[in-house]
Amino acid sequence: MSDFFVAGGWGMYPTLLAGLGLLAASLQYARRPEKRYVPLMGALGLFTLSAGGLGFITGFMACLRGFAENEAVRNPTVLALGLQEALHNIVLALLLGMVAALLASMGAWRLSRQPQSSPAH
C-alpha cells in the first residue's frame, strides 16, 4: 500500500487529506443524518476529486517532460509506466469517494426511515 501511495507523487497528499475530511463528514452523516452535512459532503467530494485530478495531470505532465527530455528512454513502455503512476491519484480519489458515498447512502437510508412530522394547519 505504501508503494501505491509513493508512486502517486505529491498529489496523493492533498487527495488523501480531502478524502479523509470527506470520510469524516460522511461518517457523521451516516451516524446522524442531518441536512447540514450535505453541503459539506458535496464540497469535500468535489475537493477530493479535484485534488486527484490535479495530481494526475501534474504527474502526467512530469512523465511527458521526462519522456521528451531523455532521448535514451523514448520507449512507449516508459510512457505507459509514467501514466500508470499518475493514475494512482485518480484511483485514490475514486476509492475515497466511493466509501464516502456508501456512508452517505447509509445516512440517507436512515433519514428516509424516520417518521415524517405532519405540518401544522
URGIUR-V955918 format. One record per helix or strand. SS is the DSSP state (alpha for helix, beta for strand). FROM is the first residue (numbers start at 0). TO is the last residue. Records with the same first field share a line. If there is no record, write none. Layout:
SS->FROM-TO + FROM-TO
This chain:
alpha->1-6 + 10-30 + 35-68 + 70-72 + 75-111
